[in-house]
Amino acid sequence: MSVERVFGLEYRDELADTRYPFSDSSSLKADTGYDLPKDIFLDAAIYPAGLASPMYLKKISVQIREVILTIGNSSGTVLITGTFDPLGDVGEVPLYDKHGRSAGIIVSDEQRLSVFQSWQSGDHDFGINAEFVASTVIPMPQNHVSGFLLPDGSVVTGDIWLVGENGVAVRQDTDDSIRIDLIGDPLFKRKLCSSTEFFTTPNFVKTINNIPPNSYGDFQLSVNNEIAADTILRIYPEAGGNSIRIELAGQQLGGN
């Protein structure tokens, strides 16, 4: 008895007649009586933030020239959607979460997806009858920042610039983290009350004879001499503490 085997099939051709990416136990039956063809999808990758496996095709909403796929977990706490035109040239259906962030993709082709032209308009609920296999569900840890929620409810994702102003310093701490320090701004009151052209930013002393300050940013100036305990050099802080006065103590000789 001879056994024939075919090698080298293309990936899509190999999965064309299987129930994948759904589990073998899925009935693929909607509450409206429609049966989802077992070969409707060829592949899937599902990775929404806060993912809780298993994931299901929860609902298919059919309208004229628009089909919406809703995917979520059993409790409905995680929901993502993908939209396509059943009459269009569609090979991949991208999935997004409620904030518009990328959350997965469905792989098919225009011939398979065109079957929804014959479905009745409205919602077709599947409940837990269309479960995705575990290999298509990619866990997404939540110990990272995936976006910023703005006061108006919109979410900013992708490449984001963080700029520190008015006493906020932003710097790279490690290769995969940043550090934000609130150091204050001594001129913030003047900035709020006056135009910037009314004053200039002060220039602080950075070195004295190429000697930098200590770790606190202070220069320690003292009067000392190895020969005389009391020298004629005197250093006094001026009133207000914003300046110092350096003078020589003594009297002029010779009457001049």
C-alpha positions as CSV (number, residue, x, y, z in Angstrom):
1,M,0.0,0.0,0.0
2,S,1.5,3.3,-1.1
3,V,1.0,6.6,0.8
4,E,1.1,9.8,-1.1
5,R,2.1,13.0,0.7
6,V,2.3,16.5,-0.6
7,F,5.2,18.7,0.6
8,G,5.9,22.4,0.1
9,L,2.3,23.8,0.3
10,E,2.0,27.5,0.7
11,Y,1.0,28.5,4.2
12,R,-2.5,29.8,3.2
13,D,-3.2,26.8,1.0
14,E,-2.2,24.5,3.9
15,L,-4.8,26.1,6.2
16,A,-7.5,26.7,3.6
17,D,-9.6,23.7,4.6
18,T,-9.1,23.8,8.3
19,R,-11.1,25.5,11.1
20,Y,-8.0,27.4,12.1
21,P,-7.7,30.1,13.7
22,F,-10.7,28.9,15.6
23,S,-10.6,25.9,17.9
24,D,-11.9,22.5,16.8
25,S,-14.7,22.6,19.4
26,S,-16.1,25.9,18.1
27,S,-19.5,25.5,16.5
28,L,-19.1,28.9,14.6
29,K,-22.9,29.4,14.8
30,A,-24.5,32.8,15.4
31,D,-27.7,33.5,17.3
32,T,-29.3,34.5,14.1
33,G,-28.9,31.0,12.6
34,Y,-26.0,31.9,10.3
35,D,-23.0,29.5,10.3
36,L,-19.6,31.1,9.9
37,P,-17.6,29.1,7.2
38,K,-14.8,27.2,8.8
39,D,-12.3,28.5,6.2
40,I,-13.5,32.2,6.5
41,F,-10.1,33.3,8.1
42,L,-6.7,32.0,7.3
43,D,-4.8,33.3,10.3
44,A,-5.0,35.8,13.2
45,A,-2.9,37.6,15.7
46,I,-4.6,39.1,18.7
47,Y,-2.7,41.3,21.2
48,P,-4.8,44.0,22.9
49,A,-3.6,45.7,26.1
50,G,-4.8,43.9,29.2
51,L,-5.4,40.7,27.2
52,A,-7.2,37.9,29.1
53,S,-7.2,34.6,27.3
54,P,-9.2,32.9,25.8
55,M,-10.5,35.3,23.1
56,Y,-13.6,34.9,21.0
57,L,-15.2,36.3,17.9
58,K,-18.1,37.9,19.8
59,K,-20.1,39.6,17.1
60,I,-20.3,40.3,13.4
61,S,-22.2,43.5,12.5
62,V,-23.2,43.6,8.8
63,Q,-24.2,46.8,7.0
64,I,-24.1,48.0,3.4
65,R,-20.5,48.0,2.3
66,E,-19.3,47.6,5.9
67,V,-18.7,44.6,8.2
68,I,-17.5,45.0,11.8
69,L,-15.8,42.2,13.6
70,T,-15.9,42.4,17.4
71,I,-13.4,40.2,19.3
72,G,-13.2,39.9,23.1
73,N,-12.8,37.7,26.1
74,S,-15.7,35.8,27.8
75,S,-16.4,38.6,30.3
76,G,-16.4,41.4,27.7
77,T,-13.8,43.4,29.6
78,V,-11.5,43.4,26.6
79,L,-13.0,44.3,23.2
80,I,-11.4,45.1,19.9
81,T,-12.8,45.6,16.5
82,G,-11.9,45.4,12.8
83,T,-13.8,46.9,9.9
84,F,-13.8,46.0,6.2
85,D,-15.8,46.4,3.0
86,P,-17.1,43.0,1.8
87,L,-17.0,44.2,-1.8
88,G,-13.5,45.6,-1.5
89,D,-10.0,44.1,-2.2
90,V,-9.4,42.9,1.3
91,G,-6.7,40.5,2.4
92,E,-6.0,41.7,5.9
93,V,-8.3,43.2,8.5
94,P,-6.4,45.2,11.2
95,L,-7.9,45.2,14.7
96,Y,-7.9,48.2,17.1
97,D,-9.0,48.7,20.7
98,K,-11.4,51.4,21.9
99,H,-8.6,54.0,22.0
100,G,-7.5,53.4,18.4
101,R,-4.4,51.4,19.3
102,S,-3.3,48.5,17.2
103,A,-4.5,45.3,18.8
104,G,-4.2,42.5,16.2
105,I,-4.9,41.5,12.6
106,I,-7.1,38.9,10.8
107,V,-5.8,37.3,7.6
108,S,-8.2,36.3,4.8
109,D,-8.8,37.2,1.2
110,E,-11.5,39.1,-0.7
111,Q,-13.2,35.9,-2.0
112,R,-13.7,34.5,1.5
113,L,-14.8,37.8,3.0
114,S,-17.3,38.4,0.2
115,V,-19.6,35.8,1.8
116,F,-20.9,38.5,4.2
117,Q,-22.7,40.2,1.2
118,S,-25.4,37.5,1.6
119,W,-25.8,37.9,5.4
120,Q,-28.8,39.8,6.7
121,S,-28.0,43.4,7.9
122,G,-27.7,43.7,11.7
123,D,-25.8,42.1,14.5
124,H,-24.9,38.4,14.6
125,D,-23.8,37.3,18.1
126,F,-21.6,34.2,18.6
127,G,-21.2,34.2,22.3
128,I,-18.5,31.6,23.0
129,N,-19.1,29.7,19.8
130,A,-16.1,31.0,18.0
131,E,-13.0,30.7,20.2
132,F,-9.6,31.5,18.8
133,V,-6.8,29.0,19.4
134,A,-4.2,29.8,22.0
135,S,-1.4,30.2,19.4
136,T,-3.1,33.3,17.9
137,V,-3.4,35.1,21.3
138,I,-0.3,37.0,22.3
139,P,-0.1,38.0,25.9
140,M,0.6,41.7,26.4
141,P,2.0,42.7,29.9
142,Q,0.7,45.9,31.4
143,N,3.8,47.0,33.2
144,H,4.6,49.7,30.6
145,V,3.1,52.9,29.2
146,S,1.1,52.3,26.0
147,G,-0.5,55.7,25.7
148,F,-1.6,58.9,27.3
149,L,-5.2,59.7,28.0
150,L,-5.9,63.4,27.5
151,P,-8.6,65.4,29.4
152,D,-10.9,65.3,26.3
153,G,-10.9,61.5,26.4
154,S,-8.6,61.0,23.4
155,V,-5.5,58.8,23.6
156,V,-2.1,59.7,22.2
157,T,0.1,56.7,21.2
158,G,3.1,56.0,19.1
159,D,6.2,58.2,19.1
160,I,5.7,60.9,21.8
161,W,8.0,63.8,22.7
162,L,8.3,64.6,26.5
163,V,9.6,68.2,27.0
164,G,10.4,69.5,30.5
165,E,9.5,73.1,31.2
166,N,8.9,75.4,34.1
167,G,11.0,73.5,36.6
168,V,10.5,70.0,35.2
169,A,13.6,68.1,34.1
170,V,13.3,65.0,31.9
171,R,16.3,62.7,31.2
172,Q,17.0,59.1,30.3
173,D,17.6,57.0,33.4
174,T,18.4,53.7,31.8
175,D,18.2,52.2,28.3
176,D,14.5,51.5,28.7
177,S,13.3,54.1,31.2
178,I,13.1,57.9,31.7
179,R,13.3,60.0,34.9
180,I,11.3,63.1,35.6
181,D,12.5,65.5,38.3
182,L,10.4,68.4,39.6
183,I,13.1,70.9,40.6
184,G,11.1,74.1,40.6
185,D,11.6,77.3,38.7
186,P,12.7,80.4,40.7
187,L,11.4,82.7,38.1
188,F,8.0,81.2,37.6
189,K,6.1,84.1,39.3
190,R,7.8,86.7,37.1
191,K,7.1,84.6,34.1
192,L,3.4,84.5,35.0
193,C,3.2,88.2,35.7
194,S,5.7,89.8,33.4
195,S,6.6,89.6,29.7
196,T,9.8,87.7,29.1
197,E,11.5,90.9,27.6
198,F,11.2,92.6,30.9
199,F,14.0,90.6,32.5
200,T,16.9,88.5,31.5
201,T,17.8,85.1,32.9
202,P,20.6,85.4,35.4
203,N,24.0,83.9,34.6
204,F,25.3,82.0,37.6
205,V,29.0,81.4,38.4
206,K,29.9,78.0,37.1
207,T,33.6,77.9,37.9
208,I,36.3,80.0,39.6
209,N,39.7,79.6,38.1
210,N,38.4,76.5,36.5
211,I,37.3,75.1,39.9
212,P,33.7,73.8,39.9
213,P,31.3,74.1,42.9
214,N,30.7,71.3,45.4
215,S,27.9,68.7,45.0
216,Y,25.4,71.2,46.2
217,G,26.4,73.9,43.7
218,D,28.1,76.0,46.4
219,F,31.5,77.7,46.4
220,Q,33.1,77.9,49.9
221,L,35.2,81.1,50.1
222,S,37.3,81.4,53.3
223,V,40.2,83.7,54.4
224,N,43.3,81.8,55.7
225,N,47.0,82.0,55.6
226,E,49.6,79.6,56.8
227,I,51.8,82.4,58.4
228,A,49.2,84.8,59.9
229,A,46.0,83.7,61.6
230,D,44.4,87.1,60.9
231,T,44.8,88.4,57.4
232,I,43.8,91.7,56.0
233,L,41.5,90.1,53.5
234,R,37.8,90.3,54.5
235,I,34.8,88.7,52.8
236,Y,31.2,89.7,53.8
237,P,27.9,88.8,52.4
238,E,25.9,91.7,51.2
239,A,22.3,92.4,52.4
240,G,19.8,90.0,50.9
241,G,22.4,87.3,50.4
242,N,22.6,87.7,46.7
243,S,26.2,89.1,46.5
244,I,29.5,89.2,48.5
245,R,31.9,92.0,49.3
246,I,35.7,91.5,49.3
247,E,37.9,94.2,51.0
248,L,41.2,94.7,52.6
249,A,41.3,95.8,56.3
250,G,43.9,98.4,57.5
251,Q,45.1,101.9,57.0
252,Q,47.1,103.8,54.4
253,L,50.7,104.6,55.4
254,G,52.6,107.8,54.5
255,G,49.7,110.2,54.5
256,N,48.9,109.4,50.9
